[in-house]
Amino acid sequence: MIIEAHGLRKTFTARRGRGRTEEVEAVRGIDLSVGEGEIFAVLGPNGAGKTTTVRMLATFTAPTAGTARVAGHDVVKEAAKVRERIGYVSQAGGVDDNAPGRESLLLSARLSGLSRSQAHARADELLETFSLTEIADRPVRSLSGGQKRRFALAIGLANRPPLVFLDEPTTGLDPQNRANLWDEVRSLRDQGTSVLLTTHYLDEADALCDRLIIVDHGLIVAEGTPDRLKQEVAGDVVTLRLDDLAAAGELLNAQPYIKETRPEDDCLRAYLDDGEHNLPALLRALEAGGMAIRSISLDRATLDDVFLRHTGRSLRDAA
Ligand SMILES: Nc1ncnc2c1ncn2[C@@H]1O[C@H](COP(=O)(O)OP(=O)(O)OP(=O)(O)O)[C@@H](O)[C@H]1O
């Protein structure tokens, strides 16, 4: 395992004005393990504790309690050794504002031991990946937020470390650069690099990661592969708009093919396997119960359904 963490906790003491302080339990006991060559996602809403977890694993914040070994070393006792073996791209970026982006990228590549020509080749490759070639020689301070972010990602990936932490890597990226980043993360994995990324995008965790944890209020609420987590909920979900959600829920819960129903906003979500096959029976049951359907849709269950099941609210609402 390239990451093994047990019982990680972090409590901050935050100032609340007039000398008053408040304890914030950002992370309240997280266990996780990440295998070599795995893409692992920490998915959760704003404030769930994702960044704090990554900062503890990347040695930037000491845990209040718990232990973690990263790339074979203890994050507290051997922090320097951990840092030599990881790449880390923070949400803020951390690119030298005064230097042209290409220079910072080349420096990062050279520091990791590449020769001058290898460093140039790697820099050109990353500039291309993130559509930065045209602006590579401008000082970073003159670039837009999205462009700076793409430079930060390119610099973080330049030295091909065995483990890369990416904190919300695609926030602020346009769809094309988002897709390019996903490809780059997959190609890192194919070369044996492990990637731990945080995200509050369901589709990102679903499409990209091999395994994930879903965190909420500093705790893990679900863990597994995207497919297994979704299967636990059900293969499919029928979303219904009708007048009496409670009565419809009661009626559907009595049907043998329904696993569970859950109201969400002004809809009822009914979970079932083999939705296409069971949909006609569901419609007949509602009709026999005298329920007028205003709209209906059948979809595959998503990680949002997993989040909803474990927290009682939608990740979209929680974010
Ligand atoms: N240095 C700090 N001092 C006090 N409170 C903090 C500090 N850092 C984080 N927190 C609090 O800890 C909680 C978790 O924050 P964290 O940044 O880890 O969440 P997150 O899941 O990464 O959220 P986001 O998606 O918004 O980045 C939040 O309530 C946050 O306000």
The ligand as an ORCA input file, in Angstrom:
! r2SCAN-3c Opt
* xyz 0 1
  N      -6.862     26.336      9.487
  C      -8.143     26.165      9.854
  N      -8.635     26.745     10.951
  C      -9.914     26.556     11.341
  N     -10.801     25.792     10.675
  C     -10.369     25.183      9.562
  C      -9.027     25.328      9.085
  N      -8.900     24.594      7.942
  C     -10.102     24.033      7.717
  N     -10.988     24.376      8.684
  C     -12.397     23.926      8.786
  O     -12.414     22.512      8.750
  C     -13.518     22.034      7.991
  C     -13.029     21.156      6.856
  O     -12.333     21.960      5.903
  P     -11.630     21.361      4.608
  O     -10.991     22.499      3.881
  O     -10.784     20.209      4.966
  O     -12.903     20.843      3.784
  P     -13.028     20.434      2.266
  O     -13.831     19.176      2.250
  O     -11.709     20.374      1.614
  O     -13.890     21.623      1.650
  P     -13.779     22.355      0.211
  O     -14.414     21.428     -0.767
  O     -14.604     23.585      0.433
  O     -12.349     22.639     -0.051
  C     -14.286     23.268      7.548
  O     -15.310     23.502      8.476
  C     -13.234     24.366      7.608
  O     -13.839     25.616      7.843
*
